[in-house]
Amino acid sequence: MMKLYYSHNLNPRVAVAVARHLCSPVEYIRARPFHPAEIEAFRKLNPNTRVPVLVEEGGRSLWETDAIACRLSELAGSDLWRRDGEMTEMIKWMSWATHHLNRAGGELYFDRIVRPAMPPAVAPPGLDADASEGYIGDFRQHAAILDAHLAGREWLLDGGLSYADLRVASCLPFAERAGLPLTEFPHVQRWHDRLLALDAWRAPFEGLAG
């Protein structure tokens, strides 16, 4: 059986959601790659000491969320990762979200959710008011683009649910806690509510240890 090493942060959450949506035959292992007692052993799985990591039978180690989603879709024979004429459109939205929507949302997620949970001795300084407002402005700018695209649509791609939907929505489950103004964008809100109807997206860690 394959092993999927994860934490509860944004990117690992997406990988776990994909695996559970596809009913992939994986063992889920909660990892602490930065823990002094585990970092050297984990470095053998991923030299970046980050999760998620997928380890296949035979020891092949695959890191990075998008690569893991691609591989699990391939193994499942699923079109969640498109391999037809919609593949380039899927990758367009994945790239856009990484460099725009989720870049802004991820900064606010880290500052308002992750950083306060860190030990004071290692927590970095928080964002000042100007930086926070800048990221909120960036989020609004890009969410408006997404909102316009989703008007009258159920999913990002014409062919239905794809990995692009999950990837673009990476930070949206944390919108309220991170202070993201999601409610200003009704088409995005409606689309994400549809994603939340999927058990794997709404509660990817349900029933897992840790």
TORGUKE-173428 format. One record per residue: residue number from 1; x, y, z of N, C-alpha, C in turn. Coordinates in pm, whole numbers. Layout:
   resi    neast   nnorth      nup   caeast   canorth     caup    ceast   cnorth      cup
    NUM        X        Y        Z        X         Y        Z        X        Y        Z
...
! end
This chain:
   resi    neast   nnorth      nup   caeast   canorth     caup    ceast   cnorth      cup
      1       84     -120        0        0         0        0       87      125        0
      2       44      225      -73      115       352      -74       97      425       60
      3      188      518       86      180       599      207      175      746      166
      4       83      818      228       71       962      203       99     1035      334
      5      211     1105      336      250      1183      453      188     1322      440
      6      127     1369      548       51      1492      540       59     1570      671
      7       17     1695      665      -15      1776      782     -148     1843      753
      8     -193     1931      840     -323      1995      821     -314     2128      748
      9     -200     2161      692     -183      2289      623     -244     2284      483
     10     -235     2398      411     -309      2413      286     -278     2307      182
     11     -151     2294      143     -118      2201       35     -141     2056       72
     12      -99     2010      190     -130      1872      227     -280     1844      233
     13     -357     1946      274     -502      1928      277     -556     1894      138
     14     -505     1962       36     -549      1935     -101     -513     1792     -141
     15     -390     1751     -109     -347      1615     -146     -432     1509      -79
     16     -461     1528       49     -546      1431      120     -686     1430       61
     17     -739     1548       29     -872      1555      -31     -878     1480     -163
     18     -775     1495     -245     -770      1423     -371     -768     1272     -347
     19     -682     1228     -257     -671      1084     -230     -803     1026     -180
     20     -871     1100      -94     -996      1049      -40    -1108     1056     -144
     21    -1108     1158     -226    -1208      1167     -332    -1194     1052     -430
     22    -1070     1014     -459    -1043       905     -553    -1046      768     -488
     23    -1066      764     -355    -1060       637     -280     -927      566     -307
     24     -820      643     -307     -688       588     -336     -643      493     -225
     25     -576      384     -261     -531       287     -160     -403      335      -92
     26     -418      430       -1     -302       485       67     -319      473      218
     27     -207      465      286     -203       478      431     -169      623      462
     28     -252      687      543     -232       828      575     -147      839      701
     29      -37      914      689       56       927      801       75     1075      834
     30       33     1115      951       52      1254      996      201     1274     1025
     31      262     1371      961      408      1389      969      441     1521     1037
     32      560     1523     1096      615      1645     1157      756     1664     1100
     33      767     1702      974      899      1701      910     1000     1797      969
     34      954     1899     1044     1048      1993     1105     1087     1955     1248
     35     1024     1852     1301     1055      1813     1439     1199     1764     1446
     36     1277     1810     1545     1419      1771     1552     1441     1621     1551
     37     1346     1546     1606     1363      1401     1612     1329     1332     1479
     38     1268     1405     1386     1220      1342     1264     1278     1402     1136
     39     1340     1519     1144     1375      1591     1023     1475     1516      936
     40     1574     1452      996     1674      1383      914     1615     1260      845
     41     1531     1187      914     1466      1072      851     1372     1118      740
     42     1304     1229      763     1210      1277      663     1282     1332      542
     43     1401     1383      561     1477      1438      449     1502     1331      342
     44     1505     1204      380     1525      1097      284     1402     1080      194
     45     1285     1119      245     1162      1113      165     1147     1236       78
     46     1183     1351      132     1173      1478       59     1284     1569      106
     47     1383     1597       23     1495      1681       66     1453     1822      106
     48     1332     1862       67     1281      1992      108     1221     1991      248
     49     1210     1872      306     1146      1851      438     1011     1920      445
     50      926     1888      348      790      1940      343      694     1824      315
     51      569     1845      349      462      1754      310      366     1831      219
     52      294     1756      133      273      1612      131      383     1538       56
     53      394     1410       88      483      1318       17      406     1188       -5
     54      412     1136     -126      353      1006     -157      465      907     -178
     55      463      798     -103      563       693     -119      491      568     -171
     56      531      527     -290      468       410     -352      540      283     -312
     57      475      171     -337      539        42     -312      666       34     -395
     58      772      -12     -333      902       -11     -398      987      107     -354
     59      925      202     -283     1002       310     -224     1009      438     -303
     60      945      444     -421      946       567     -498      879      678     -419
     61      948      791     -403      896       903     -326      861     1017     -421
     62      740     1067     -408      693      1176     -493      645     1290     -405
     63      704     1408     -427      660      1524     -350      607     1632     -442
     64      538     1726     -381      463      1837     -442      319     1794     -469
     65      228     1877     -419       85      1846     -420       32     1816     -560
     66       67     1899     -657       12      1880     -792       61     1750     -854
     67      188     1717     -833      241      1591     -886      172     1472     -822
     68      146     1481     -692       77      1372     -622      -65     1357     -675
     69     -134     1469     -697     -270      1463     -752     -269     1400     -891
     70     -172     1436     -971     -160      1379    -1106     -139     1228    -1098
     71      -50     1185    -1012      -19      1042    -1000     -138      962     -947
     72     -204     1013     -845     -318       940     -790     -431      931     -891
     73     -452     1037     -968     -554      1033    -1072     -518      930    -1180
     74     -390      927    -1215     -342       830    -1314     -367      688    -1266
     75     -331      661    -1141     -347       527    -1087     -494      488    -1077
     76     -580      586    -1051     -723       558    -1036     -795      553    -1170
     77     -727      591    -1278     -794       598    -1407     -901      705    -1408
     78     -877      814    -1334     -976       920    -1319     -943     1039    -1409
     79    -1049     1109    -1451    -1027      1231    -1528    -1025     1354    -1438
     80    -1012     1334    -1305     -998      1450    -1217     -881     1534    -1265
     81     -771     1467    -1302     -659      1533    -1370     -680     1510    -1519
     82     -717     1616    -1587     -751      1603    -1729     -630     1562    -1813
     83     -655     1478    -1910     -553      1441    -2007     -604     1458    -2150
     84     -711     1535    -2162     -771      1557    -2293     -751     1704    -2331
     85     -840     1756    -2413     -828      1893    -2458     -844     1996    -2349
     86     -893     1954    -2231     -909      2048    -2120     -786     2058    -2031
     87     -682     1980    -2060     -566      1980    -1972     -500     2118    -1964
     88     -484     2184    -2077     -418      2314    -2073     -503     2416    -1996
     89     -634     2409    -2009     -721      2500    -1933     -711     2472    -1784
     90     -705     2345    -1747     -687      2308    -1608     -557     2364    -1552
     91     -449     2346    -1626     -319      2394    -1579     -316     2546    -1573
     92     -385     2611    -1665     -394      2758    -1659     -450     2804    -1525
     93     -561     2744    -1483     -623      2785    -1357     -538     2747    -1237
     94     -473     2631    -1243     -383      2591    -1135     -270     2692    -1118
     95     -207     2730    -1228      -97      2825    -1224     -144     2961    -1178
     96     -258     3004    -1229     -314      3134    -1190     -339     3141    -1040
     97     -399     3036     -988     -429      3036     -844     -303     3038     -760
     98     -203     2963     -801      -78      2958     -725      -12     3095     -718
     99      -12     3166     -827       62      3293     -833      -22     3415     -799
    100     -153     3396     -785     -239      3512     -762     -334     3489     -644
    101     -446     3421     -665     -547      3409     -561     -492     3346     -433
    102     -428     3230     -446     -381      3160     -327     -252     3218     -271
    103     -183     3295     -350      -67      3365     -295     -113     3468     -192
    104     -214     3545     -227     -268      3643     -133     -338     3574      -17
    105     -425     3477      -48     -497      3407       57     -405     3330      149
    106     -299     3271       94     -206      3194      175     -130     3279      275
    107      -96     3401      236      -26      3490      329     -115     3523      448
    108     -242     3549      423     -334      3580      532     -364     3457      615
    109     -375     3341      550     -393      3215      623     -278     3192      720
    110     -156     3210      672      -41      3186      758      -39     3287      873
    111      -62     3414      841      -52      3518      943     -159     3505     1050
    112     -280     3465     1013     -392      3470     1105     -431     3335     1164
    113     -381     3226     1105     -416      3093     1155     -293     3015     1200
    114     -192     3008     1113      -74      2927     1146       16     2997     1247
    115       53     3120     1221      148      3191     1306      103     3201     1452
    116      -26     3232     1480      -67      3240     1621      -57     3108     1695
    117      -57     2996     1623      -47      2864     1687       97     2821     1709
    118      193     2898     1658      334      2861     1671      388     2905     1808
    119      487     2835     1862      550      2880     1987      607     3020     1969
    120      588     3108     2066      636      3246     2052      783     3257     2014
    121      863     3162     2060     1007      3171     2034     1042     3155     1887
    122      955     3090     1811      987      3064     1670      890     3133     1574
    123      783     3192     1626      685      3256     1539      744     3382     1477
    124      730     3401     1347      779      3523     1283      690     3641     1317
    125      737     3763     1294      651      3880     1318      527     3875     1230
    126      417     3927     1282      295      3930     1206      296     4040     1101
    127      201     4032     1010      189      4135      907      142     4265      971
    128      194     4377      925      141      4504      972       12     4536      897
    129      -55     4642      939     -187      4674      882     -180     4699      732
    130      -75     4768      687      -64      4797      544      -46     4669      462
    131       38     4578      513       60      4452      442      -68     4369      437
    132     -139     4363      550     -264      4288      553     -365     4343      452
    133     -380     4476      451     -474      4537      358     -431     4514      213
    134     -299     4512      191     -250      4485       56     -287     4347        9
    135     -273     4247       96     -308      4111       58     -459     4096       41
    136     -537     4162      125     -682      4157      109     -722     4220      -24
    137     -658     4332      -58     -684      4394     -187     -649     4303     -303
    138     -535     4234     -293     -496      4139     -397     -599     4026     -408
    139     -644     3976     -293     -743      3868     -295     -870     3916     -363
    140     -916     4036     -328    -1038      4090     -391    -1020     4101     -543
    141     -906     4150     -585     -881      4167     -729     -892     4035     -803
    142     -831     3933     -749     -828      3805     -818     -958     3727     -799
    143    -1020     3741     -682    -1149      3675     -662    -1254     3730     -758
    144    -1243     3858     -793    -1337      3917     -889    -1323     3852    -1026
    145    -1200     3820    -1065    -1177      3751    -1192    -1240     3612    -1189
    146    -1218     3541    -1078    -1276      3408    -1063    -1428     3415    -1061
    147    -1483     3515     -993    -1627      3530     -983    -1690     3550    -1121
    148    -1625     3631    -1202    -1677      3655    -1337    -1675     3527    -1420
    149    -1570     3449    -1406    -1561      3324    -1483    -1669     3225    -1440
    150    -1700     3222    -1311    -1793      3122    -1258    -1940     3160    -1275
    151    -1966     3280    -1321    -2105      3320    -1341    -2173     3225    -1440
    152    -2279     3159    -1395    -2351      3066    -1482    -2282     2933    -1501
    153    -2178     2905    -1424    -2105      2779    -1438    -2111     2701    -1306
    154    -2103     2568    -1315    -2094      2486    -1196    -1949     2465    -1155
    155    -1861     2446    -1254    -1721      2416    -1227    -1633     2502    -1318
    156    -1504     2502    -1292    -1413      2584    -1371    -1406     2540    -1517
    157    -1407     2410    -1540    -1396      2357    -1676    -1532     2312    -1727
    158    -1547     2315    -1857    -1675      2278    -1918    -1712     2132    -1889
    159    -1610     2046    -1877    -1637      1904    -1862    -1672     1859    -1722
    160    -1684     1951    -1627    -1721      1913    -1491    -1606     1927    -1393
    161    -1626     1870    -1276    -1527      1878    -1168    -1391     1832    -1216
    162    -1288     1909    -1182    -1150      1871    -1214    -1060     1911    -1098
    163     -936     1870    -1107     -839      1907    -1004     -824     2058     -995
    164     -848     2129    -1104     -838      2275    -1099     -932     2332     -995
    165    -1051     2276     -979    -1145      2327     -879    -1085     2316     -739
    166    -1028     2201     -708     -970      2181     -575     -849     2272     -554
    167     -767     2285     -656     -644      2363     -641     -674     2512     -625
    168     -766     2562     -707     -799      2703     -697     -863     2734     -562
    169     -936     2640     -507    -1006      2662     -380     -921     2634     -257
    170     -792     2616     -273     -706      2571     -163     -728     2647      -33
    171     -734     2780      -39     -742      2858       84     -885     2889      127
    172     -983     2855       46    -1120      2899       74    -1186     2832      194
    173    -1151     2706      230    -1210      2651      352    -1175     2731      477
    174    -1073     2814      470    -1028      2892      584    -1062     3041      570
    175    -1152     3071      477    -1179      3211      445    -1223     3292      566
    176    -1315     3240      643    -1366      3317      757    -1258     3342      860
    177    -1184     3238      896    -1079      3253      998     -964     3340      950
    178     -937     3337      820     -827      3417      766     -870     3557      727
    179     -998     3587      739    -1046      3720      706    -1055     3746      557
    180    -1075     3641      477    -1088      3659      332    -1232     3698      300
    181    -1255     3803      224    -1391      3852      199    -1465     3770       94
    182    -1481     3643      120    -1540      3551       23    -1685     3586       -6
    183    -1758     3636       94    -1900      3662       75    -1926     3776      -24
    184    -1824     3851      -59    -1841      3958     -159    -1851     3904     -301
    185    -1826     3774     -317    -1819      3715     -450    -1917     3598     -459
    186    -2042     3625     -494    -2147      3523     -483    -2125     3401     -571
    187    -2067     3418     -689    -2045      3302     -776    -1934     3214     -721
    188    -1832     3274     -662    -1725      3196     -597    -1782     3124     -476
    189    -1863     3193     -398    -1924      3132     -280    -2011     3013     -319
    190    -2093     3029     -421    -2180      2921     -467    -2099     2801     -514
    191    -1994     2829     -591    -1906      2723     -642    -1837     2650     -526
    192    -1789     2727     -427    -1721      2660     -316    -1820     2583     -229
    193    -1942     2631     -216    -2044      2554     -145    -2067     2419     -214
    194    -2059     2419     -346    -2074      2292     -419    -1956     2199     -388
    195    -1836     2255     -380    -1720      2174     -341    -1736     2119     -200
    196    -1790     2201     -110    -1807      2158       29    -1911     2047       43
    197    -1990     2026      -59    -2083      1912      -57    -2011     1779      -77
    198    -1886     1785     -121    -1803      1665     -136    -1739     1634       -1
    199    -1764     1515       52    -1709      1479      182    -1558     1496      186
    200    -1491     1458       78    -1345      1462       75    -1291     1604       86
    201    -1368     1701       36    -1322      1840       45    -1365     1904      176
    202    -1486     1875      221    -1537      1936      342    -1459     1890      466
    203    -1428     1762      471    -1364      1707      592    -1259     1603      552
    204    -1151     1645      488    -1052      1548      438     -982     1468      548
    205     -975     1524      668     -901      1457      775     -991     1376      869
    206    -1120     1373      839    -1212      1302      926    -1176     1154      935
    207    -1163     1106     1057    -1131       966     1079     -984      932     1073
    208     -899     1031     1039     -755      1006     1035     -692     1035     1170
    209     -584      969     1199     -515       991     1327     -447     1127     1326
    210     -452     1193     1439     -379      1320     1454     -459     1440     1414
! end
